[in-house]
Amino acid sequence: MPPRGLAPLSLPALSQAATYLANLLYTDNPPQRLVSKTNPKSQRNQSIRLKYEAGQSVPSLAREYGISKARVYEILKNSR
């Protein structure tokens, strides 16, 4: 029996959701994962901390990584 429906998925931005859905509908090989296996969250978080310490703003970091400003603040808070 073929699979039914899509597994639940949470995306931080509407544009990412639209891109993901378009890939599912219009490509023969839909994406299996949206998060790269070569850049785990711990590396991403460390990169965010370093860029923030270097002077990059929270809104800029949120846009760059496709996460909310609240999540950036949470990452920065947890580094202390």
PQR file with spaces between the fields and no chain letter, atoms N, CA, C, O and H, PARSE charges and radii, in Angstrom:
ATOM       1  N    MET     1       0.841   -1.179    0.000 -0.4000 1.5000
ATOM       2  CA   MET     1       0.000    0.000    0.000 -0.0000 2.0000
ATOM       3  C    MET     1       0.888    1.245    0.000  0.5500 1.7000
ATOM       4  O    MET     1       1.819    1.317    0.802 -0.5500 1.4000
ATOM       5  N    PRO     2       0.635    2.226   -0.867 -0.5600 1.5000
ATOM       6  CA   PRO     2       1.475    3.424   -0.929  0.2800 2.0000
ATOM       7  C    PRO     2       1.285    4.290    0.321  0.5500 1.7000
ATOM       8  O    PRO     2       0.239    4.229    0.967 -0.5500 1.4000
ATOM       9  N    PRO     3       2.304    5.101    0.662 -0.5600 1.5000
ATOM      10  CA   PRO     3       2.157    5.986    1.823  0.2800 2.0000
ATOM      11  C    PRO     3       1.055    7.005    1.585  0.5500 1.7000
ATOM      12  O    PRO     3       0.780    7.388    0.448 -0.5500 1.4000
ATOM      13  N    ARG     4       0.439    7.430    2.656 -0.4000 1.5000
ATOM      14  CA   ARG     4      -0.633    8.420    2.556 -0.0000 2.0000
ATOM      15  C    ARG     4      -0.244    9.691    3.266  0.5500 1.7000
ATOM      16  O    ARG     4       0.257    9.652    4.390 -0.5500 1.4000
ATOM      17  H    ARG     4       0.663    7.119    3.580  0.4000 1.0000
ATOM      18  N    GLY     5      -0.471   10.818    2.622 -0.4000 1.5000
ATOM      19  CA   GLY     5      -0.242   12.112    3.247 -0.0000 2.0000
ATOM      20  C    GLY     5       1.216   12.412    3.475  0.5500 1.7000
ATOM      21  O    GLY     5       2.102   11.679    3.037 -0.5500 1.4000
ATOM      22  H    GLY     5      -0.879   10.849    1.710  0.4000 1.0000
ATOM      23  N    LEU     6       1.445   13.500    4.167 -0.4000 1.5000
ATOM      24  CA   LEU     6       2.790   13.948    4.484 -0.0000 2.0000
ATOM      25  C    LEU     6       2.997   13.890    5.987  0.5500 1.7000
ATOM      26  O    LEU     6       2.059   14.082    6.761 -0.5500 1.4000
ATOM      27  H    LEU     6       0.725   14.096    4.523  0.4000 1.0000
ATOM      28  N    ALA     7       4.211   13.629    6.388 -0.4000 1.5000
ATOM      29  CA   ALA     7       4.540   13.650    7.813 -0.0000 2.0000
ATOM      30  C    ALA     7       4.467   15.092    8.314  0.5500 1.7000
ATOM      31  O    ALA     7       4.721   16.018    7.543 -0.5500 1.4000
ATOM      32  H    ALA     7       4.973   13.474    5.759  0.4000 1.0000
ATOM      33  N    PRO     8       4.130   15.302    9.576 -0.5600 1.5000
ATOM      34  CA   PRO     8       4.096   16.664   10.124  0.2800 2.0000
ATOM      35  C    PRO     8       5.461   17.328    9.976  0.5500 1.7000
ATOM      36  O    PRO     8       6.492   16.680   10.154 -0.5500 1.4000
ATOM      37  N    LEU     9       5.467   18.601    9.657 -0.4000 1.5000
ATOM      38  CA   LEU     9       6.703   19.324    9.427 -0.0000 2.0000
ATOM      39  C    LEU     9       6.527   20.755    9.882  0.5500 1.7000
ATOM      40  O    LEU     9       5.511   21.380    9.578 -0.5500 1.4000
ATOM      41  H    LEU     9       4.629   19.127    9.512  0.4000 1.0000
ATOM      42  N    SER    10       7.491   21.281   10.599 -0.4000 1.5000
ATOM      43  CA   SER    10       7.456   22.658   11.060 -0.0000 2.0000
ATOM      44  C    SER    10       8.581   23.433   10.389  0.5500 1.7000
ATOM      45  O    SER    10       9.737   23.014   10.435 -0.5500 1.4000
ATOM      46  H    SER    10       8.316   20.773   10.846  0.4000 1.0000
ATOM      47  N    LEU    11       8.251   24.551    9.770 -0.4000 1.5000
ATOM      48  CA   LEU    11       9.250   25.390    9.116 -0.0000 2.0000
ATOM      49  C    LEU    11       9.163   26.802    9.686  0.5500 1.7000
ATOM      50  O    LEU    11       8.068   27.292    9.965 -0.5500 1.4000
ATOM      51  H    LEU    11       7.311   24.891    9.733  0.4000 1.0000
ATOM      52  N    PRO    12      10.313   27.463    9.861 -0.5600 1.5000
ATOM      53  CA   PRO    12      10.316   28.771   10.515  0.2800 2.0000
ATOM      54  C    PRO    12       9.798   29.922    9.650  0.5500 1.7000
ATOM      55  O    PRO    12       9.447   30.975   10.182 -0.5500 1.4000
ATOM      56  N    ALA    13       9.743   29.746    8.350 -0.4000 1.5000
ATOM      57  CA   ALA    13       9.329   30.846    7.483 -0.0000 2.0000
ATOM      58  C    ALA    13       8.371   30.339    6.406  0.5500 1.7000
ATOM      59  O    ALA    13       8.491   29.214    5.921 -0.5500 1.4000
ATOM      60  H    ALA    13      10.027   28.890    7.918  0.4000 1.0000
ATOM      61  N    LEU    14       7.432   31.188    6.051 -0.4000 1.5000
ATOM      62  CA   LEU    14       6.455   30.843    5.026 -0.0000 2.0000
ATOM      63  C    LEU    14       7.135   30.549    3.691  0.5500 1.7000
ATOM      64  O    LEU    14       6.714   29.652    2.961 -0.5500 1.4000
ATOM      65  H    LEU    14       7.335   32.102    6.444  0.4000 1.0000
ATOM      66  N    SER    15       8.185   31.305    3.372 -0.4000 1.5000
ATOM      67  CA   SER    15       8.878   31.074    2.104 -0.0000 2.0000
ATOM      68  C    SER    15       9.515   29.681    2.059  0.5500 1.7000
ATOM      69  O    SER    15       9.540   29.048    1.004 -0.5500 1.4000
ATOM      70  H    SER    15       8.527   32.034    3.965  0.4000 1.0000
ATOM      71  N    GLN    16      10.029   29.202    3.196 -0.4000 1.5000
ATOM      72  CA   GLN    16      10.592   27.851    3.229 -0.0000 2.0000
ATOM      73  C    GLN    16       9.499   26.814    3.049  0.5500 1.7000
ATOM      74  O    GLN    16       9.700   25.808    2.367 -0.5500 1.4000
ATOM      75  H    GLN    16      10.008   29.716    4.054  0.4000 1.0000
ATOM      76  N    ALA    17       8.345   27.050    3.654 -0.4000 1.5000
ATOM      77  CA   ALA    17       7.227   26.118    3.508 -0.0000 2.0000
ATOM      78  C    ALA    17       6.771   26.060    2.051  0.5500 1.7000
ATOM      79  O    ALA    17       6.493   24.982    1.527 -0.5500 1.4000
ATOM      80  H    ALA    17       8.181   27.866    4.207  0.4000 1.0000
ATOM      81  N    ALA    18       6.697   27.224    1.399 -0.4000 1.5000
ATOM      82  CA   ALA    18       6.279   27.268   -0.001 -0.0000 2.0000
ATOM      83  C    ALA    18       7.283   26.548   -0.893  0.5500 1.7000
ATOM      84  O    ALA    18       6.895   25.808   -1.797 -0.5500 1.4000
ATOM      85  H    ALA    18       6.923   28.100    1.825  0.4000 1.0000
ATOM      86  N    THR    19       8.574   26.764   -0.642 -0.4000 1.5000
ATOM      87  CA   THR    19       9.609   26.093   -1.416 -0.0000 2.0000
ATOM      88  C    THR    19       9.541   24.587   -1.225  0.5500 1.7000
ATOM      89  O    THR    19       9.644   23.825   -2.187 -0.5500 1.4000
ATOM      90  H    THR    19       8.890   27.365    0.092  0.4000 1.0000
ATOM      91  N    TYR    20       9.369   24.166    0.007 -0.4000 1.5000
ATOM      92  CA   TYR    20       9.282   22.737    0.308 -0.0000 2.0000
ATOM      93  C    TYR    20       8.086   22.109   -0.407  0.5500 1.7000
ATOM      94  O    TYR    20       8.209   21.044   -1.012 -0.5500 1.4000
ATOM      95  H    TYR    20       9.285   24.785    0.788  0.4000 1.0000
ATOM      96  N    LEU    21       6.939   22.767   -0.336 -0.4000 1.5000
ATOM      97  CA   LEU    21       5.740   22.251   -0.977 -0.0000 2.0000
ATOM      98  C    LEU    21       5.890   22.209   -2.498  0.5500 1.7000
ATOM      99  O    LEU    21       5.470   21.246   -3.140 -0.5500 1.4000
ATOM     100  H    LEU    21       6.839   23.632    0.155  0.4000 1.0000
ATOM     101  N    ALA    22       6.484   23.243   -3.067 -0.4000 1.5000
ATOM     102  CA   ALA    22       6.705   23.262   -4.520 -0.0000 2.0000
ATOM     103  C    ALA    22       7.622   22.113   -4.934  0.5500 1.7000
ATOM     104  O    ALA    22       7.394   21.470   -5.959 -0.5500 1.4000
ATOM     105  H    ALA    22       6.825   24.026   -2.546  0.4000 1.0000
ATOM     106  N    ASN    23       8.656   21.858   -4.139 -0.4000 1.5000
ATOM     107  CA   ASN    23       9.549   20.734   -4.455 -0.0000 2.0000
ATOM     108  C    ASN    23       8.814   19.412   -4.379  0.5500 1.7000
ATOM     109  O    ASN    23       9.051   18.530   -5.204 -0.5500 1.4000
ATOM     110  H    ASN    23       8.841   22.380   -3.306  0.4000 1.0000
ATOM     111  N    LEU    24       7.936   19.256   -3.416 -0.4000 1.5000
ATOM     112  CA   LEU    24       7.159   18.025   -3.311 -0.0000 2.0000
ATOM     113  C    LEU    24       6.248   17.830   -4.515  0.5500 1.7000
ATOM     114  O    LEU    24       6.079   16.713   -5.003 -0.5500 1.4000
ATOM     115  H    LEU    24       7.744   19.973   -2.745  0.4000 1.0000
ATOM     116  N    LEU    25       5.666   18.918   -4.985 -0.4000 1.5000
ATOM     117  CA   LEU    25       4.694   18.830   -6.067 -0.0000 2.0000
ATOM     118  C    LEU    25       5.315   18.744   -7.457  0.5500 1.7000
ATOM     119  O    LEU    25       4.770   18.077   -8.336 -0.5500 1.4000
ATOM     120  H    LEU    25       5.803   19.826   -4.589  0.4000 1.0000
ATOM     121  N    TYR    26       6.452   19.413   -7.668 -0.4000 1.5000
ATOM     122  CA   TYR    26       6.945   19.582   -9.025 -0.0000 2.0000
ATOM     123  C    TYR    26       8.292   18.943   -9.330  0.5500 1.7000
ATOM     124  O    TYR    26       8.828   19.148  -10.419 -0.5500 1.4000
ATOM     125  H    TYR    26       6.896   19.955   -6.954  0.4000 1.0000
ATOM     126  N    THR    27       8.846   18.188   -8.419 -0.4000 1.5000
ATOM     127  CA   THR    27      10.103   17.507   -8.721 -0.0000 2.0000
ATOM     128  C    THR    27       9.933   16.002   -8.553  0.5500 1.7000
ATOM     129  O    THR    27       9.081   15.531   -7.798 -0.5500 1.4000
ATOM     130  H    THR    27       8.410   18.022   -7.534  0.4000 1.0000
ATOM     131  N    ASP    28      10.757   15.273   -9.268 -0.4000 1.5000
ATOM     132  CA   ASP    28      10.714   13.813   -9.161 -0.0000 2.0000
ATOM     133  C    ASP    28      11.381   13.323   -7.883  0.5500 1.7000
ATOM     134  O    ASP    28      11.067   12.239   -7.390 -0.5500 1.4000
ATOM     135  H    ASP    28      11.448   15.655   -9.880  0.4000 1.0000
ATOM     136  N    ASN    29      12.302   14.121   -7.345 -0.4000 1.5000
ATOM     137  CA   ASN    29      13.034   13.742   -6.136 -0.0000 2.0000
ATOM     138  C    ASN    29      12.798   14.775   -5.046  0.5500 1.7000
ATOM     139  O    ASN    29      13.608   15.688   -4.887 -0.5500 1.4000
ATOM     140  H    ASN    29      12.557   15.001   -7.746  0.4000 1.0000
ATOM     141  N    PRO    30      11.710   14.655   -4.289 -0.5600 1.5000
ATOM     142  CA   PRO    30      11.445   15.645   -3.241  0.2800 2.0000
ATOM     143  C    PRO    30      12.524   15.596   -2.165  0.5500 1.7000
ATOM     144  O    PRO    30      13.137   14.550   -1.951 -0.5500 1.4000
ATOM     145  N    PRO    31      12.761   16.716   -1.486 -0.5600 1.5000
ATOM     146  CA   PRO    31      13.779   16.739   -0.437  0.2800 2.0000
ATOM     147  C    PRO    31      13.402   15.812    0.711  0.5500 1.7000
ATOM     148  O    PRO    31      12.234   15.718    1.087 -0.5500 1.4000
ATOM     149  N    GLN    32      14.385   15.138    1.257 -0.4000 1.5000
ATOM     150  CA   GLN    32      14.146   14.242    2.382 -0.0000 2.0000
ATOM     151  C    GLN    32      14.291   14.977    3.706  0.5500 1.7000
ATOM     152  O    GLN    32      13.573   14.689    4.664 -0.5500 1.4000
ATOM     153  H    GLN    32      15.335   15.215    0.952  0.4000 1.0000
ATOM     154  N    ARG    33      15.210   15.915    3.756 -0.4000 1.5000
ATOM     155  CA   ARG    33      15.445   16.692    4.970 -0.0000 2.0000
ATOM     156  C    ARG    33      15.686   18.135    4.571  0.5500 1.7000
ATOM     157  O    ARG    33      16.247   18.406    3.510 -0.5500 1.4000
ATOM     158  H    ARG    33      15.793   16.148    2.978  0.4000 1.0000
ATOM     159  N    LEU    34      15.262   19.065    5.420 -0.4000 1.5000
ATOM     160  CA   LEU    34      15.534   20.470    5.165 -0.0000 2.0000
ATOM     161  C    LEU    34      16.799   20.926    5.875  0.5500 1.7000
ATOM     162  O    LEU    34      17.441   21.873    5.422 -0.5500 1.4000
ATOM     163  H    LEU    34      14.806   18.845    6.282  0.4000 1.0000
ATOM     164  N    VAL    35      17.173   20.289    6.962 -0.4000 1.5000
ATOM     165  CA   VAL    35      18.360   20.657    7.716 -0.0000 2.0000
ATOM     166  C    VAL    35      19.523   19.823    7.204  0.5500 1.7000
ATOM     167  O    VAL    35      19.429   18.599    7.117 -0.5500 1.4000
ATOM     168  H    VAL    35      16.651   19.519    7.330  0.4000 1.0000
ATOM     169  N    SER    36      20.591   20.476    6.874 -0.4000 1.5000
ATOM     170  CA   SER    36      21.762   19.778    6.366 -0.0000 2.0000
ATOM     171  C    SER    36      22.392   18.921    7.455  0.5500 1.7000
ATOM     172  O    SER    36      22.556   19.365    8.591 -0.5500 1.4000
ATOM     173  H    SER    36      20.667   21.470    6.944  0.4000 1.0000
ATOM     174  N    LYS    37      22.742   17.696    7.101 -0.4000 1.5000
ATOM     175  CA   LYS    37      23.402   16.817    8.059 -0.0000 2.0000
ATOM     176  C    LYS    37      24.825   17.282    8.337  0.5500 1.7000
ATOM     177  O    LYS    37      25.408   16.905    9.353 -0.5500 1.4000
ATOM     178  H    LYS    37      22.608   17.335    6.178  0.4000 1.0000
ATOM     179  N    THR    38      25.396   18.101    7.443 -0.4000 1.5000
ATOM     180  CA   THR    38      26.764   18.559    7.640 -0.0000 2.0000
ATOM     181  C    THR    38      26.847   19.771    8.551  0.5500 1.7000
ATOM     182  O    THR    38      27.950   20.166    8.927 -0.5500 1.4000
ATOM     183  H    THR    38      24.922   18.408    6.617  0.4000 1.0000
ATOM     184  N    ASN    39      25.728   20.373    8.920 -0.4000 1.5000
ATOM     185  CA   ASN    39      25.740   21.535    9.800 -0.0000 2.0000
ATOM     186  C    ASN    39      24.729   21.334   10.928  0.5500 1.7000
ATOM     187  O    ASN    39      23.652   21.928   10.906 -0.5500 1.4000
ATOM     188  H    ASN    39      24.832   20.052    8.614  0.4000 1.0000
ATOM     189  N    PRO    40      25.070   20.503   11.910 -0.5600 1.5000
ATOM     190  CA   PRO    40      24.136   20.271   13.005  0.2800 2.0000
ATOM     191  C    PRO    40      23.858   21.563   13.778  0.5500 1.7000
ATOM     192  O    PRO    40      24.592   22.545   13.667 -0.5500 1.4000
ATOM     193  N    LYS    41      22.799   21.534   14.547 -0.4000 1.5000
ATOM     194  CA   LYS    41      22.375   22.730   15.262 -0.0000 2.0000
ATOM     195  C    LYS    41      23.442   23.275   16.200  0.5500 1.7000
ATOM     196  O    LYS    41      23.547   24.490   16.371 -0.5500 1.4000
ATOM     197  H    LYS    41      22.203   20.736   14.637  0.4000 1.0000
ATOM     198  N    SER    42      24.233   22.403   16.808 -0.4000 1.5000
ATOM     199  CA   SER    42      25.273   22.899   17.717 -0.0000 2.0000
ATOM     200  C    SER    42      26.296   23.749   16.967  0.5500 1.7000
ATOM     201  O    SER    42      26.769   24.758   17.489 -0.5500 1.4000
ATOM     202  H    SER    42      24.147   21.417   16.669  0.4000 1.0000
ATOM     203  N    GLN    43      26.637   23.342   15.743 -0.4000 1.5000
ATOM     204  CA   GLN    43      27.550   24.158   14.935 -0.0000 2.0000
ATOM     205  C    GLN    43      26.879   25.445   14.508  0.5500 1.7000
ATOM     206  O    GLN    43      27.501   26.507   14.512 -0.5500 1.4000
ATOM     207  H    GLN    43      26.253   22.522   15.319  0.4000 1.0000
ATOM     208  N    ARG    44      25.601   25.354   14.137 -0.4000 1.5000
ATOM     209  CA   ARG    44      24.847   26.554   13.759 -0.0000 2.0000
ATOM     210  C    ARG    44      24.796   27.531   14.924  0.5500 1.7000
ATOM     211  O    ARG    44      25.021   28.728   14.749 -0.5500 1.4000
ATOM     212  H    ARG    44      25.095   24.491   14.134  0.4000 1.0000
ATOM     213  N    ASN    45      24.501   27.019   16.113 -0.4000 1.5000
ATOM     214  CA   ASN    45      24.393   27.875   17.292 -0.0000 2.0000
ATOM     215  C    ASN    45      25.726   28.543   17.612  0.5500 1.7000
ATOM     216  O    ASN    45      25.764   29.719   17.974 -0.5500 1.4000
ATOM     217  H    ASN    45      24.319   26.046   16.255  0.4000 1.0000
ATOM     218  N    GLN    46      26.811   27.797   17.480 -0.4000 1.5000
ATOM     219  CA   GLN    46      28.136   28.373   17.731 -0.0000 2.0000
ATOM     220  C    GLN    46      28.431   29.474   16.717  0.5500 1.7000
ATOM     221  O    GLN    46      28.989   30.513   17.068 -0.5500 1.4000
ATOM     222  H    GLN    46      26.780   26.841   17.186  0.4000 1.0000
ATOM     223  N    SER    47      28.061   29.247   15.473 -0.4000 1.5000
ATOM     224  CA   SER    47      28.252   30.247   14.430 -0.0000 2.0000
ATOM     225  C    SER    47      27.438   31.508   14.737  0.5500 1.7000
ATOM     226  O    SER    47      27.917   32.625   14.543 -0.5500 1.4000
ATOM     227  H    SER    47      27.609   28.402   15.187  0.4000 1.0000
ATOM     228  N    ILE    48      26.216   31.323   15.212 -0.4000 1.5000
ATOM     229  CA   ILE    48      25.371   32.468   15.582 -0.0000 2.0000
ATOM     230  C    ILE    48      26.032   33.254   16.704  0.5500 1.7000
ATOM     231  O    ILE    48      26.085   34.483   16.647 -0.5500 1.4000
ATOM     232  H    ILE    48      25.826   30.416   15.370  0.4000 1.0000
ATOM     233  N    ARG    49      26.536   32.565   17.723 -0.4000 1.5000
ATOM     234  CA   ARG    49      27.191   33.246   18.851 -0.0000 2.0000
ATOM     235  C    ARG    49      28.398   34.054   18.389  0.5500 1.7000
ATOM     236  O    ARG    49      28.580   35.203   18.794 -0.5500 1.4000
ATOM     237  H    ARG    49      26.493   31.567   17.769  0.4000 1.0000
ATOM     238  N    LEU    50      29.219   33.445   17.541 -0.4000 1.5000
ATOM     239  CA   LEU    50      30.427   34.124   17.062 -0.0000 2.0000
ATOM     240  C    LEU    50      30.081   35.360   16.226  0.5500 1.7000
ATOM     241  O    LEU    50      30.706   36.410   16.374 -0.5500 1.4000
ATOM     242  H    LEU    50      29.072   32.512   17.213  0.4000 1.0000
ATOM     243  N    LYS    51      29.094   35.230   15.358 -0.4000 1.5000
ATOM     244  CA   LYS    51      28.700   36.374   14.528 -0.0000 2.0000
ATOM     245  C    LYS    51      28.086   37.484   15.372  0.5500 1.7000
ATOM     246  O    LYS    51      28.286   38.665   15.086 -0.5500 1.4000
ATOM     247  H    LYS    51      28.586   34.377   15.238  0.4000 1.0000
ATOM     248  N    TYR    52      27.345   37.114   16.404 -0.4000 1.5000
ATOM     249  CA   TYR    52      26.764   38.117   17.295 -0.0000 2.0000
ATOM     250  C    TYR    52      27.872   38.861   18.047  0.5500 1.7000
ATOM     251  O    TYR    52      27.836   40.085   18.173 -0.5500 1.4000
ATOM     252  H    TYR    52      27.183   36.155   16.636  0.4000 1.0000
ATOM     253  N    GLU    53      28.854   38.105   18.544 -0.4000 1.5000
ATOM     254  CA   GLU    53      29.982   38.721   19.248 -0.0000 2.0000
ATOM     255  C    GLU    53      30.798   39.621   18.326  0.5500 1.7000
ATOM     256  O    GLU    53      31.422   40.581   18.777 -0.5500 1.4000
ATOM     257  H    GLU    53      28.883   37.111   18.441  0.4000 1.0000
ATOM     258  N    ALA    54      30.789   39.308   17.045 -0.4000 1.5000
ATOM     259  CA   ALA    54      31.507   40.119   16.057 -0.0000 2.0000
ATOM     260  C    ALA    54      30.714   41.355   15.642  0.5500 1.7000
ATOM     261  O    ALA    54      31.212   42.191   14.888 -0.5500 1.4000
ATOM     262  H    ALA    54      30.282   38.528   16.679  0.4000 1.0000
ATOM     263  N    GLY    55      29.474   41.471   16.137 -0.4000 1.5000
ATOM     264  CA   GLY    55      28.704   42.681   15.879 -0.0000 2.0000
ATOM     265  C    GLY    55      27.486   42.543   14.991  0.5500 1.7000
ATOM     266  O    GLY    55      26.803   43.536   14.741 -0.5500 1.4000
ATOM     267  H    GLY    55      29.070   40.792   16.750  0.4000 1.0000
ATOM     268  N    GLN    56      27.187   41.345   14.502 -0.4000 1.5000
ATOM     269  CA   GLN    56      26.008   41.165   13.656 -0.0000 2.0000
ATOM     270  C    GLN    56      24.740   41.251   14.513  0.5500 1.7000
ATOM     271  O    GLN    56      24.712   40.731   15.629 -0.5500 1.4000
ATOM     272  H    GLN    56      27.742   40.538   14.705  0.4000 1.0000
ATOM     273  N    SER    57      23.716   41.888   14.010 -0.4000 1.5000
ATOM     274  CA   SER    57      22.481   42.099   14.776 -0.0000 2.0000
ATOM     275  C    SER    57      21.630   40.840   14.856  0.5500 1.7000
ATOM     276  O    SER    57      21.740   39.937   14.026 -0.5500 1.4000
ATOM     277  H    SER    57      23.739   42.310   13.104  0.4000 1.0000
ATOM     278  N    VAL    58      20.780   40.804   15.876 -0.4000 1.5000
ATOM     279  CA   VAL    58      19.879   39.665   16.053 -0.0000 2.0000
ATOM     280  C    VAL    58      18.916   39.526   14.879  0.5500 1.7000
ATOM     281  O    VAL    58      18.755   38.415   14.375 -0.5500 1.4000
ATOM     282  H    VAL    58      20.692   41.538   16.550  0.4000 1.0000
ATOM     283  N    PRO    59      18.266   40.596   14.417 -0.5600 1.5000
ATOM     284  CA   PRO    59      17.372   40.435   13.258  0.2800 2.0000
ATOM     285  C    PRO    59      18.097   39.909   12.018  0.5500 1.7000
ATOM     286  O    PRO    59      17.547   39.109   11.262 -0.5500 1.4000
ATOM     287  N    SER    60      19.330   40.362   11.817 -0.4000 1.5000
ATOM     288  CA   SER    60      20.111   39.895   10.676 -0.0000 2.0000
ATOM     289  C    SER    60      20.429   38.402   10.805  0.5500 1.7000
ATOM     290  O    SER    60      20.347   37.663    9.824 -0.5500 1.4000
ATOM     291  H    SER    60      19.777   41.012   12.432  0.4000 1.0000
ATOM     292  N    LEU    61      20.787   37.966   11.999 -0.4000 1.5000
ATOM     293  CA   LEU    61      21.071   36.552   12.234 -0.0000 2.0000
ATOM     294  C    LEU    61      19.817   35.703   12.037  0.5500 1.7000
ATOM     295  O    LEU    61      19.883   34.616   11.462 -0.5500 1.4000
ATOM     296  H    LEU    61      20.854   38.567   12.796  0.4000 1.0000
ATOM     297  N    ALA    62      18.685   36.196   12.510 -0.4000 1.5000
ATOM     298  CA   ALA    62      17.428   35.457   12.353 -0.0000 2.0000
ATOM     299  C    ALA    62      17.101   35.252   10.876  0.5500 1.7000
ATOM     300  O    ALA    62      16.718   34.156   10.467 -0.5500 1.4000
ATOM     301  H    ALA    62      18.632   37.079   12.977  0.4000 1.0000
ATOM     302  N    ARG    63      17.253   36.305   10.082 -0.4000 1.5000
ATOM     303  CA   ARG    63      16.996   36.192    8.640 -0.0000 2.0000
ATOM     304  C    ARG    63      17.982   35.232    7.983  0.5500 1.7000
ATOM     305  O    ARG    63      17.593   34.392    7.171 -0.5500 1.4000
ATOM     306  H    ARG    63      17.564   37.195   10.414  0.4000 1.0000
ATOM     307  N    GLU    64      19.253   35.360    8.336 -0.4000 1.5000
ATOM     308  CA   GLU    64      20.292   34.530    7.725 -0.0000 2.0000
ATOM     309  C    GLU    64      20.069   33.038    7.967  0.5500 1.7000
ATOM     310  O    GLU    64      20.282   32.219    7.074 -0.5500 1.4000
ATOM     311  H    GLU    64      19.568   36.042    8.996  0.4000 1.0000
ATOM     312  N    TYR    65      19.637   32.691    9.181 -0.4000 1.5000
ATOM     313  CA   TYR    65      19.480   31.280    9.543 -0.0000 2.0000
ATOM     314  C    TYR    65      18.038   30.782    9.433  0.5500 1.7000
ATOM     315  O    TYR    65      17.764   29.609    9.684 -0.5500 1.4000
ATOM     316  H    TYR    65      19.463   33.356    9.907  0.4000 1.0000
ATOM     317  N    GLY    66      17.125   31.665    9.062 -0.4000 1.5000
ATOM     318  CA   GLY    66      15.736   31.247    8.894 -0.0000 2.0000
ATOM     319  C    GLY    66      15.066   30.854   10.196  0.5500 1.7000
ATOM     320  O    GLY    66      14.237   29.944   10.227 -0.5500 1.4000
ATOM     321  H    GLY    66      17.347   32.618    8.858  0.4000 1.0000
ATOM     322  N    ILE    67      15.430   31.550   11.284 -0.4000 1.5000
ATOM     323  CA   ILE    67      14.823   31.286   12.589 -0.0000 2.0000
ATOM     324  C    ILE    67      14.288   32.589   13.142  0.5500 1.7000
ATOM     325  O    ILE    67      14.588   33.662   12.619 -0.5500 1.4000
ATOM     326  H    ILE    67      16.103   32.290   11.258  0.4000 1.0000
ATOM     327  N    SER    68      13.501   32.499   14.192 -0.4000 1.5000
ATOM     328  CA   SER    68      12.918   33.707   14.782 -0.0000 2.0000
ATOM     329  C    SER    68      13.953   34.463   15.623  0.5500 1.7000
ATOM     330  O    SER    68      14.951   33.896   16.067 -0.5500 1.4000
ATOM     331  H    SER    68      13.258   31.628   14.617  0.4000 1.0000
ATOM     332  N    LYS    69      13.685   35.757   15.828 -0.4000 1.5000
ATOM     333  CA   LYS    69      14.554   36.550   16.696 -0.0000 2.0000
ATOM     334  C    LYS    69      14.547   35.980   18.106  0.5500 1.7000
ATOM     335  O    LYS    69      15.574   35.978   18.785 -0.5500 1.4000
ATOM     336  H    LYS    69      12.874   36.217   15.467  0.4000 1.0000
ATOM     337  N    ALA    70      13.386   35.496   18.549 -0.4000 1.5000
ATOM     338  CA   ALA    70      13.293   34.903   19.886 -0.0000 2.0000
ATOM     339  C    ALA    70      14.223   33.699   20.005  0.5500 1.7000
ATOM     340  O    ALA    70      14.854   33.500   21.043 -0.5500 1.4000
ATOM     341  H    ALA    70      12.551   35.498   17.998  0.4000 1.0000
ATOM     342  N    ARG    71      14.307   32.901   18.953 -0.4000 1.5000
ATOM     343  CA   ARG    71      15.189   31.728   18.988 -0.0000 2.0000
ATOM     344  C    ARG    71      16.652   32.155   19.034  0.5500 1.7000
ATOM     345  O    ARG    71      17.454   31.528   19.725 -0.5500 1.4000
ATOM     346  H    ARG    71      13.795   33.062   18.110  0.4000 1.0000
ATOM     347  N    VAL    72      17.012   33.220   18.301 -0.4000 1.5000
ATOM     348  CA   VAL    72      18.385   33.722   18.350 -0.0000 2.0000
ATOM     349  C    VAL    72      18.708   34.164   19.774  0.5500 1.7000
ATOM     350  O    VAL    72      19.766   33.833   20.309 -0.5500 1.4000
ATOM     351  H    VAL    72      16.360   33.729   17.739  0.4000 1.0000
ATOM     352  N    TYR    73      17.787   34.918   20.388 -0.4000 1.5000
ATOM     353  CA   TYR    73      18.011   35.354   21.768 -0.0000 2.0000
ATOM     354  C    TYR    73      18.157   34.152   22.709  0.5500 1.7000
ATOM     355  O    TYR    73      18.978   34.174   23.626 -0.5500 1.4000
ATOM     356  H    TYR    73      16.927   35.187   19.953  0.4000 1.0000
ATOM     357  N    GLU    74      17.371   33.125   22.481 -0.4000 1.5000
ATOM     358  CA   GLU    74      17.448   31.919   23.312 -0.0000 2.0000
ATOM     359  C    GLU    74      18.812   31.239   23.155  0.5500 1.7000
ATOM     360  O    GLU    74      19.405   30.794   24.138 -0.5500 1.4000
ATOM     361  H    GLU    74      16.704   33.107   21.736  0.4000 1.0000
ATOM     362  N    ILE    75      19.300   31.163   21.930 -0.4000 1.5000
ATOM     363  CA   ILE    75      20.620   30.568   21.673 -0.0000 2.0000
ATOM     364  C    ILE    75      21.709   31.384   22.381  0.5500 1.7000
ATOM     365  O    ILE    75      22.617   30.825   22.994 -0.5500 1.4000
ATOM     366  H    ILE    75      18.818   31.525   21.132  0.4000 1.0000
ATOM     367  N    LEU    76      21.603   32.697   22.287 -0.4000 1.5000
ATOM     368  CA   LEU    76      22.599   33.562   22.935 -0.0000 2.0000
ATOM     369  C    LEU    76      22.530   33.453   24.456  0.5500 1.7000
ATOM     370  O    LEU    76      23.560   33.458   25.129 -0.5500 1.4000
ATOM     371  H    LEU    76      20.865   33.151   21.789  0.4000 1.0000
ATOM     372  N    LYS    77      21.334   33.357   24.987 -0.4000 1.5000
ATOM     373  CA   LYS    77      21.144   33.237   26.442 -0.0000 2.0000
ATOM     374  C    LYS    77      21.724   31.917   26.948  0.5500 1.7000
ATOM     375  O    LYS    77      22.354   31.883   28.005 -0.5500 1.4000
ATOM     376  H    LYS    77      20.497   33.353   24.440  0.4000 1.0000
ATOM     377  N    ASN    78      21.520   30.844   26.211 -0.4000 1.5000
ATOM     378  CA   ASN    78      21.993   29.523   26.625 -0.0000 2.0000
ATOM     379  C    ASN    78      23.507   29.359   26.520  0.5500 1.7000
ATOM     380  O    ASN    78      24.061   28.377   27.014 -0.5500 1.4000
ATOM     381  H    ASN    78      21.009   30.871   25.353  0.4000 1.0000
ATOM     382  N    SER    79      24.172   30.307   25.887 -0.4000 1.5000
ATOM     383  CA   SER    79      25.626   30.192   25.739 -0.0000 2.0000
ATOM     384  C    SER    79      26.358   30.713   26.966  0.5500 1.7000
ATOM     385  O    SER    79      27.564   30.503   27.103 -0.5500 1.4000
ATOM     386  H    SER    79      23.723   31.105   25.485  0.4000 1.0000
ATOM     387  N    ARG    80      25.650   31.383   27.850 -0.4000 1.5000
ATOM     388  CA   ARG    80      26.302   32.002   29.024 -0.0000 2.0000
ATOM     389  C    ARG    80      26.418   31.049   30.156  0.5500 1.7000
ATOM     390  O    ARG    80      26.938   31.406   31.213 -0.5500 1.4000
ATOM     391  H    ARG    80      24.670   31.553   27.738  0.4000 1.0000
